[in-house]
Amino acid sequence: MQVSLFDDGAEAPALRPLTGVRRTELGDGAWVDVLPGWLTGADAVFRRLVAEVPWRAERRQMYERVVDVPRLLCFYGEDAPLPDPVLTEARDGLSAWYADELGEPFRTAGLCYYRDGRDSVAWHGDTIGRGFTEDTMVAIVSVGTPRALALRPRGGGATVRYALGHGDLIVMGGSCQRTWEHAVPKAGKAVGPRVSIQFRPRGVR
């Protein structure tokens, strides 16, 4: 993994103030908030997650065949302790910051391990559960080598890309899960590994 120029591994994991977050209105009631380097000491967190999270491979039905999911996964429900204390701090800090807009706390954490550029996730919205009919939020913290998170309007339109890694934060809010799609495309060149941590409210997947 390529180490961040701002993270030599010696810095203890910590969170910067969320006052630096910047919002971009996407249209149709959707928006994203971005804060680069929100989590400092992110490379140490990455190494711990890779080593200690009980990653699992999944297989899913794709048309007429069953295929491997091109990434490793782990899901932490509402009552499950998170694998690093700074992730609990991150979830609670996001819940407090977005309390007025979201009206409820972030409760679950889904982790994805992209081992190299061949791992990916296809275009989708988090519309299983309440996200199918209601505005909601999904907050993602990325650690490891930056990878592109792409967003596009449902039905077609210009694609927006964010390179996320080394403790970067992105929050997708408003109608984003219903009116936009997001993906982590396969990389055309060799890239290092990345872990994304997705915080969601109850009933959103």
C-alpha positions in Angstrom: 0.0 0.0 0.0 1.2 3.5 -0.8 1.5 5.5 2.4 0.0 8.9 2.5 2.5 11.8 2.5 0.7 13.2 5.5 0.4 9.9 7.4 3.7 8.2 8.3 2.0 5.6 10.5 3.3 7.2 13.7 0.3 9.5 14.3 -2.3 8.1 16.6 -5.7 7.8 14.9 -7.9 10.9 15.5 -10.7 12.9 13.8 -10.4 16.5 12.6 -13.3 18.9 13.2 -16.2 18.4 10.8 -16.4 22.2 10.4 -14.2 21.8 7.3 -16.7 19.7 5.4 -17.8 21.1 2.1 -21.2 20.4 0.4 -21.9 20.1 -3.3 -25.5 20.1 -4.5 -25.9 17.5 -7.2 -29.5 18.3 -8.2 -32.9 16.6 -7.7 -32.5 17.1 -4.0 -29.2 15.1 -3.8 -26.0 16.4 -2.3 -22.6 15.2 -1.1 -20.4 16.5 1.7 -16.6 15.9 1.4 -13.8 16.3 3.9 -10.4 15.1 2.8 -8.2 13.6 5.6 -10.9 13.7 8.2 -9.3 10.7 9.9 -5.7 11.2 10.7 -3.5 8.2 11.4 -5.6 6.4 8.8 -2.8 4.1 7.6 -2.6 2.5 11.0 -6.4 2.0 11.0 -6.2 0.5 7.6 -3.6 -2.1 8.7 -5.6 -3.0 11.8 -8.8 -3.5 9.8 -7.1 -5.7 7.2 -5.5 -7.8 9.9 -8.4 -8.1 12.4 -11.7 -7.8 10.7 -13.4 -11.2 9.9 -13.6 -10.6 6.2 -15.8 -12.9 4.1 -16.2 -13.5 0.4 -19.7 -13.6 -1.0 -21.3 -15.1 -4.1 -24.4 -13.6 -5.7 -26.8 -14.6 -8.4 -26.1 -12.5 -11.6 -28.6 -13.2 -14.3 -28.3 -17.0 -15.0 -25.2 -17.7 -12.9 -23.6 -17.3 -9.5 -20.5 -15.1 -9.4 -18.0 -14.0 -6.8 -18.5 -10.6 -5.3 -15.4 -8.7 -6.3 -14.5 -7.4 -2.8 -14.4 -8.7 0.7 -17.2 -7.7 3.2 -18.0 -7.4 6.8 -21.2 -6.0 8.4 -21.5 -4.6 11.9 -25.1 -4.3 13.2 -26.5 -1.9 15.7 -25.3 -3.7 18.8 -22.0 -5.0 17.4 -18.8 -3.4 18.7 -16.8 -1.8 15.9 -13.3 -3.1 15.2 -11.4 0.1 16.1 -12.4 2.7 18.7 -11.9 5.6 16.3 -14.7 4.2 14.1 -17.1 4.3 17.1 -15.9 7.9 17.6 -16.5 8.6 13.9 -20.0 7.2 13.9 -21.0 9.1 17.0 -19.4 12.4 15.7 -21.3 12.1 12.4 -24.5 11.4 14.3 -24.1 14.5 16.3 -23.1 16.7 13.3 -26.0 15.6 11.1 -28.6 15.3 13.9 -30.7 18.2 12.7 -30.8 17.1 9.1 -30.9 13.3 9.5 -33.1 13.3 12.6 -31.6 10.0 13.9 -28.2 8.5 14.5 -26.0 6.4 12.3 -26.4 2.9 13.6 -24.6 0.3 11.4 -21.3 0.0 9.7 -20.6 -2.0 6.5 -17.0 -2.5 5.6 -15.7 -3.3 2.1 -12.1 -4.4 1.4 -10.9 -3.6 -2.2 -7.8 -5.7 -2.4 -6.5 -4.3 -5.7 -7.8 -2.6 -8.9 -9.8 -5.7 -10.0 -12.1 -5.3 -6.9 -15.1 -3.1 -7.5 -18.8 -2.4 -6.9 -21.2 -1.8 -9.8 -23.6 1.1 -10.2 -26.3 1.1 -7.5 -28.1 3.1 -4.8 -28.5 2.0 -1.2 -32.2 1.4 -1.7 -32.8 -1.7 0.3 -35.2 -0.7 3.1 -36.2 2.9 3.7 -33.7 4.4 1.2 -36.0 3.3 -1.6 -38.7 5.8 -0.6 -37.1 8.2 1.9 -34.3 10.7 1.9 -31.4 9.4 4.0 -27.7 9.6 4.4 -24.8 7.2 3.9 -21.4 8.4 5.3 -18.2 6.7 4.0 -14.7 6.9 5.5 -12.0 5.5 3.3 -8.6 4.2 4.5 -5.8 2.8 2.3 -4.9 3.7 -1.2 -7.3 6.2 -2.9 -9.9 4.8 -5.3 -12.5 6.6 -7.4 -16.0 6.8 -6.1 -18.2 7.7 -9.1 -21.7 9.2 -9.0 -24.1 9.7 -11.8 -27.8 10.6 -12.1 -30.2 7.7 -12.5 -31.2 7.5 -16.1 -27.9 8.9 -17.4 -25.9 12.1 -17.2 -22.5 13.4 -16.4 -20.4 11.4 -13.9 -18.8 13.0 -10.8 -15.7 11.3 -9.4 -14.0 11.6 -6.0 -10.7 9.9 -5.2 -11.1 8.7 -1.7 -8.5 7.1 0.7 -6.2 8.0 3.6 -9.0 9.0 6.0 -11.2 10.9 3.5 -14.9 11.4 4.3 -17.8 11.6 1.9 -21.5 11.8 3.0 -24.2 11.2 0.4 -27.5 12.8 1.5 -30.9 14.0 0.6 -32.3 12.1 -2.3 -28.9 10.8 -3.4 -29.7 7.1 -3.0 -32.9 7.4 -5.0 -32.0 9.9 -7.7 -28.3 9.1 -8.2 -26.2 6.0 -8.4 -22.6 5.4 -7.2 -19.9 2.9 -8.0 -16.3 2.0 -7.4 -15.1 1.1 -10.9 -12.3 -1.4 -11.7 -9.0 0.4 -12.0 -7.2 0.2 -15.4 -3.8 0.3 -13.7 -2.2 -1.3 -10.7 -3.5 0.2 -7.4 -3.1 -0.6 -3.8 -5.7 -1.9 -1.4 -8.5 0.2 0.2 -11.1 -0.3 2.9 -14.3 1.7 3.0 -16.4 2.1 6.1 -20.1 2.9 5.4 -22.2 4.3 8.3 -26.0 4.1 7.8 -29.1 4.8 9.8 -31.4 2.0 10.9 -33.2 0.3 8.0 -31.0 1.5 5.2 -28.8 -0.9 3.2 
